[in-house]
Amino acid sequence: MRFSRDEFRNPDYSGRRGWLKWPLNMILGVVTLPVNALFQLFSWIFRQAGEWWKHRKLKNLLFGLPSLVVIGVCVYFLTGHVTNSRFVRAQSYLTQGEAALQKEQWETARLLLGRSAALHPERSETLLKLAQASEKTGDMAQVAAIMKQLAPEDSPGYPEAHLWRASDFLSRSPLSQEDVLAGESHLQRVLAARPNDIAANTILGELYFQSGSFDRAARHLERVADVNPRLNMMLAKSLSMKGDQTSAAFRARQAIGFWERELEQNSRDKSAILQLADCHFFLEQFPQAVKLLKQGLESEPDQQYEASFRRALSNVYVRWSDVDGGTSPEAFQQRFDKLATALAFNPNDFQVFDRINYLFLRDEETRKTGTQVLLSNITQGIAVAMSHLILGTMEPAGSEKSQFHLERAYEEIPTAGVIINNLAWSLAHTESPQLNRALELVDELIRKAGDTPDPRFLDTRGVILVKLSRWREAISDLETALPNHRNNKDTHLALALAYEGLGVEELARRHRELANRAENQK
Amino acid sequence: MPVGPVILGFLPLMYWHLGGLLEKPHYQFLVLMPVTVWILVTSLETVPLTPVNRTEGVSGLIGLLASLLMLGAATVLWSPWIAACGAILCAFSLLLTLSGWRGVRNWFPVWVFSFILIPLPFGMDQDLIVRLRDVTTRITSSVLDQLGILHDQYANVIELPNKPLFIADACSGIHSLYVLMAATLFLTLWLGRGVIHTLILLASTFGLVLVENVARIALVAVLWQMQKDFSIGWQHEALGVFLFVTSLLLIVTTDQLLLFLLPQKIPSLLNWSYQKLSGEKSAGSRKPLLQPVPPLIQKLTFVVAALFPVLAVAQLARMPDSAPNLAALLYEDFDLPSLGREALPEEINGFVLAAHEEIQRVPGDPLGQASQQWTYRKGNMTAQVSLDYPYDNVHDLCECYSAIGWEVPGQRIAEPEELDAKFADVTGPLAIGQLNRNLHGHALLLYNLTDTAGNTGTLIRALARGSAITRADRRLESFASEDTAAPLVAPPWIQSQLFARTLNAPTPEEEEELKALFFQTRKMLFDAIEKSRVAQGGN
């Protein structure tokens, strides 16, 4: 079967083969459509090109040359952009940033490393260096943000970043339990990657030491104490608390050697003096400790360290008096002298006062001996304030003698909290109580103590406020002091009175019962 | 045909529209529009007014009715944008009614040119600004890399060692884009270029604007490396003018290049439209009038025209209290006295003053043309207290921080009633933005603006416009100006801001602490400004 050209142009569907021509024409038309369309398109383009060639003016091209130059420049930069890998650029910025870090050009380093990090954010090393630069420029918010990225809470990250985050958590103030746990978790991640990391072991050792986990503290400190001998004393204390006294003594002696060497290099290093004294104190070498501390306190007075030296001296004397045994009057005098000296160095030290009380009130015999010693002291001008304080405290509260001795003690050392507290108590318990003066004294004492006044001062003020019928204020003070005075008859009695005053009978009844129980236990 | 009443009907809203446009720096070139229109008009061939046929009369009436409806809608919604669209449609309808397709064809270039009065709707011009800034910054960064100039780039900032360059509107090309687009349109209409030629030239202009602005920033960077600061001052202005003139010349040369490249027999817009609508082969061979406009259509046209002034009266009753701030153009010279470090104390509530800085930027920089900054530190927290000025209106500082790379996951406006209970010296609302940024941590932003009469206002545009989801539902409202709610009393405005960076997301306690610092320092600074003015005997 053959079709002529005319048959395509003017199809005739009649005749013998008419039923076949129509669909064949359709198929042929569809098949040749793209070719026809392309042909038409190219024809049009050629016609337009011909027109363009005929009418083109080179003058227009000449005037259009600046645009062509701009297009060329754009193509040049576009090609450069496509062919320039971001990783290569990131590396170049990192190199330049590191150079700036070495030259201590912190801002420039931060800028270049920031760009490198933006181009290649997966590279932890760059981020860590960026954090270093940011820290130097004081941008701690950026440091924290980078460290968070490098050391996530829930998965292992970069050890240095975990270490930084641990330090951040543990340096918060006030430090919450969550902060401690988060800090510990980050430190454990550091140790999982680097078991002998000095900083992580040190911080973790200190953390466990402070939280009383001496066993774990010793484990971490032992790993680093040889590298960092400053930690020997903490390790010694941890070992001692574990019960390993031999190793503890060995470590303490190592610590002494280290701090002595430090002092040889800088004899004015007050911190080193305190540390060395602490080592001697730990080994119960009290005379050496006292000598060092006195030297430190007397040479070049330094307000920053003065309080620390005084506290340390007081502690040494108290512990020394504890160690000194014997019941002879001489031994008694020696112990009293030490405690009196301790109180002279730190007049607000309650532990000194407690020990003196204990020393004098153990039994009637000791009390008599003690009273004689105290009276002798006053006549000879030895520890006058302390002697008056003890005598005033031994006398029944509110008695004339008690008041006299305490007033004298107050005149001698008007800043001693123990004396002021006891004087206020005595004034509140005389036959005609001087409640307003008592309140003034103890108020001033609490104000000076700041946010954490001693519970004993609060207890005293609470009792005075009860006597003034200021029930609510009294309850506030007494209940704050109560955890430290659970078995104190006076505290419960004062609370009972205050609740009675407010008409809260049930609580008053309960406190009265507790007061009776405390009285019976005596 | 009474053209006067129709024009009268559009006057109030068109005044508002033009006023609103002229407030925006990128539309201030419109002051040249009368000159360009005059040039176009003088280039038109003089066509005598001839009677129109029935189709033209009916079409004109329909167009007039549509524009009346648009004006009505614009009056009800107080939308100058809809009124401007209606005015353009109305102009077309009037031409058709008065002189038929022949008149439309004759005035077509002027009519097309008038479209430059219509900004992009739905805040798209704002979106375009953001996109252009972004594109310009990225391209510039790539060019600087290839030129070997070390820098950092984030959001709309190119940072050179010791020199951050914010890509402000003025630098991102939004200003020159609009004016160069208008210039291109004028050029092609004036020279009678074809449709394809015009479209290609407009597209090329867009590219040229990008090139111009990339060149501007790259040049500033190159010159900065040569110890020459062209980022501020007259040098920056001169560089801008030079590049703008270069761009204009490049448009002309591109036009010539297109003349060379494009075949000349491509149908032009004018020929196409005229032939299509009138059915005529050419302008000279007009068919004789067969069907005159029926009298009813003529009467109806007059009635519709008479309704326009009624809407003008309705607009006068409906218009807002405050007029558009045309005087905003005059604030470029506004300056505050230099308050110095001593204007704020060395320590406030534990915050210790660490640094003081005075900064000059380019006009139109969203962070303020000038700033006086005091940096306080407390622990690891840094709080930057700043006065930024001048602003011609209340603006959204959260958007500015967004433009320099910060994300704003939380933002709200605290009303004075809420603040009064906790803080002293509260004088108005306070915008609060919680920000964060990758590798930069968290921040808190507090700001409001005060004008010279002491009025205080603030703006968070996202809250004013609603979220992206609700924006679609509020389309009609978004035609209207977003800023109409803000009081426009005595500009320029001075912005007080506190930008605090913290290690972790600020706690409620830290936020309260920073708010207190903001109000305290703001009071001290405004007192210092007042004192300084009294000392200088100014107002």
Interface residues (C-beta under 8 A of the other chain):
Chain A: Q48 A49 E51 W52 H55 R56 K57 L58 N60 L61 F63 G64 L65 P66 S67 L68 V70 C74 F77 G80 H81 N84 R89 Y93 Q96 Q105 E107 T108 L111 L112 G114 R115 A117 A118 L127 L130 G138 D139 M140 A141 Q142 A144 A145 I146 Q149 D168
Chain B: S142 V143 D145 Q146 L150 H151 D152 Q153 Y154 E159 L160 P161 N162 S204 G207 L208 V211 L249 L250 V252 T253 T254 Q256 L257 L258 L259 F260 L261 L262 P263 Q264 K265 I266 R377 N380 T382 R437 N438 L439 H440 G441 H442 A443 R501 T502 L503 N504
